[in-house]
Amino acid sequence: MDDFRDQNHPQGVDDFILKEICSIPWFHQRTIIDKSKGDAKKALFFVRKVIENSWGRDVLLNFLGTDLYERQAKALTNFSKTLPAPQSDLAQQTTKDPYVFNFLTMTENYNERELEDALVANVTKFLVELGTGFAYMGRQYRLQVGESAITG
């Protein structure tokens, strides 16, 4: 029986990893393999995220379309092995890039003004969609307070 198993296992894949991969739906497996483009570590990262967070199809497709792997997995540390759980989680969160602006569809080299313009456009669109009952004065609105003007 062991000889049969060794012949059918991909080289270097242990039973635990196979069990993880086989525990997610076939659609998830295929999609992860397609989007990982031969990067086994990236594929396994997404398999584990699906298991940890019970991701459905849409959520998986969304995260595969972002640079989640690059932001999180490549910043792997030994915090969980060397620190107690609360400090480990805090240290891991501190080392991650908390800002994800991929919804803005901006190029990589943008300046602060371009970022502000894109964010304000999204906030404006959101507030307009809320309808009546919300006050939106606009961006960089000048307020006269006593003798001085404040732009905020």
C-alpha positions as a printed NumPy array, in Angstrom:
array([[  0.   ,   0.   ,   0.   ],
       [  2.829,   2.445,   0.788],
       [  4.37 ,   1.844,  -2.648],
       [  1.041,   2.664,  -4.297],
       [  0.694,   5.903,  -2.295],
       [  4.264,   7.013,  -3.081],
       [  3.667,   6.525,  -6.806],
       [  0.49 ,   8.619,  -6.783],
       [  1.625,  11.508,  -4.551],
       [  3.135,  14.499,  -6.288],
       [  6.777,  14.754,  -5.338],
       [  7.335,  16.725,  -2.114],
       [  3.661,  16.964,  -1.119],
       [  2.859,  15.491,   2.273],
       [ -0.463,  14.099,   3.47 ],
       [ -1.324,  17.21 ,   5.492],
       [ -1.054,  19.512,   2.474],
       [ -3.066,  17.111,   0.316],
       [ -5.734,  16.961,   3.013],
       [ -5.915,  20.79 ,   3.048],
       [ -6.188,  21.025,  -0.732],
       [ -8.817,  18.3  ,  -0.915],
       [-10.912,  19.961,   1.789],
       [-11.895,  22.87 ,  -0.478],
       [-14.278,  22.689,  -3.442],
       [-13.037,  21.688,  -6.885],
       [-13.882,  25.13 ,  -8.322],
       [-11.67 ,  26.74 ,  -5.666],
       [ -8.815,  24.322,  -6.414],
       [ -8.948,  24.985, -10.161],
       [ -9.216,  28.742,  -9.742],
       [ -6.345,  28.937,  -7.274],
       [ -4.127,  26.843,  -9.525],
       [ -4.99 ,  28.966, -12.577],
       [ -4.428,  32.29 , -10.817],
       [ -1.252,  31.211,  -8.989],
       [  0.538,  30.514, -12.282],
       [  2.818,  27.795, -10.952],
       [  3.637,  29.481,  -7.631],
       [  2.99 ,  26.637,  -5.176],
       [  3.475,  28.846,  -2.096],
       [  0.93 ,  31.338,  -3.392],
       [ -1.539,  28.553,  -4.171],
       [ -1.159,  27.012,  -0.714],
       [ -1.552,  30.466,   0.866],
       [ -4.947,  30.864,  -0.827],
       [ -6.007,  27.298,   0.016],
       [ -5.327,  28.049,   3.679],
       [ -7.174,  31.388,   3.483],
       [-10.215,  29.616,   2.003],
       [-10.155,  27.105,   4.858],
       [ -9.556,  29.7  ,   7.619],
       [-12.202,  32.145,   6.414],
       [-14.711,  29.858,   4.665],
       [-14.473,  31.897,   1.456],
       [-17.091,  31.311,  -1.193],
       [-16.486,  31.678,  -4.932],
       [-16.991,  35.424,  -5.146],
       [-14.784,  36.214,  -2.153],
       [-12.018,  33.962,  -3.452],
       [-12.165,  35.554,  -6.907],
       [-12.048,  39.005,  -5.327],
       [ -8.967,  38.26 ,  -3.242],
       [ -7.208,  36.465,  -6.09 ],
       [ -7.635,  39.677,  -8.086],
       [ -5.866,  41.76 ,  -5.445],
       [ -2.292,  41.592,  -4.232],
       [ -3.298,  39.946,  -0.944],
       [ -0.562,  37.328,  -1.216],
       [  2.111,  39.932,  -1.821],
       [  0.932,  42.036,   1.135],
       [  0.449,  39.245,   3.639],
       [  2.204,  36.013,   2.797],
       [  5.534,  37.458,   1.764],
       [  5.667,  39.227,   5.104],
       [  5.632,  35.925,   6.985],
       [  7.299,  36.086,  10.354],
       [  7.94 ,  33.877,  13.336],
       [  5.732,  36.038,  15.571],
       [  3.207,  33.257,  16.2  ],
       [  5.952,  30.902,  17.367],
       [  7.869,  33.381,  19.528],
       [  5.183,  35.623,  21.045],
       [  1.96 ,  34.987,  22.966],
       [ -1.179,  35.152,  20.797],
       [ -2.276,  38.769,  21.457],
       [  1.207,  40.2  ,  20.912],
       [  1.782,  37.928,  17.919],
       [ -1.389,  39.129,  16.198],
       [ -0.58 ,  42.765,  16.941],
       [  2.993,  42.427,  15.642],
       [  1.772,  40.725,  12.443],
       [ -0.845,  43.418,  11.829],
       [  1.747,  46.148,  12.387],
       [  4.031,  44.794,   9.663],
       [  1.285,  44.562,   7.028],
       [  0.429,  47.391,   4.672],
       [ -3.015,  48.45 ,   5.93 ],
       [ -3.919,  50.6  ,   2.955],
       [ -5.523,  48.912,  -0.023],
       [ -6.523,  51.375,  -2.724],
       [ -7.083,  48.892,  -5.526],
       [-10.704,  50.073,  -5.839],
       [ -9.313,  53.371,  -7.148],
       [ -7.708,  51.716, -10.192],
       [ -4.741,  54.063, -10.019],
       [ -1.311,  53.439, -11.441],
       [  1.546,  52.571,  -9.122],
       [  3.278,  55.966,  -9.161],
       [  0.669,  58.433,  -7.969],
       [  1.127,  61.57 ,  -5.918],
       [ -0.838,  62.732,  -2.906],
       [ -3.072,  65.057,  -4.939],
       [ -4.08 ,  62.242,  -7.316],
       [ -4.86 ,  60.003,  -4.329],
       [ -6.987,  62.722,  -2.73 ],
       [ -8.854,  63.338,  -6.006],
       [ -9.627,  59.645,  -6.44 ],
       [-10.719,  59.162,  -2.817],
       [-12.917,  62.251,  -2.83 ],
       [-14.536,  61.148,  -6.098],
       [-15.408,  57.777,  -4.533],
       [-16.71 ,  59.36 ,  -1.318],
       [-18.762,  61.866,  -3.319],
       [-20.282,  59.112,  -5.446],
       [-21.116,  57.117,  -2.31 ],
       [-22.742,  60.073,  -0.52 ],
       [-24.783,  61.025,  -3.575],
       [-26.071,  57.443,  -3.773],
       [-27.286,  57.711,  -0.151],
       [-29.834,  60.274,  -1.287],
       [-31.475,  63.036,   0.68 ],
       [-30.851,  63.581,   4.365],
       [-27.092,  63.771,   4.12 ],
       [-25.132,  67.005,   3.989],
       [-22.062,  67.044,   1.822],
       [-20.486,  70.45 ,   1.56 ],
       [-17.807,  69.467,  -0.927],
       [-14.09 ,  69.096,  -0.742],
       [-11.704,  71.665,   0.648],
       [-14.664,  73.721,   1.771],
       [-13.727,  77.14 ,   3.102],
       [-15.361,  78.075,   6.441],
       [-15.35 ,  81.594,   7.79 ],
       [-14.87 ,  81.483,  11.566],
       [-14.659,  84.915,  13.141],
       [-11.805,  86.856,  11.602],
       [-10.075,  83.877,   9.955],
       [-10.954,  81.397,   7.262],
       [-10.39 ,  77.689,   7.691],
       [-10.064,  75.271,   4.801],
       [-10.952,  71.744,   5.724]])
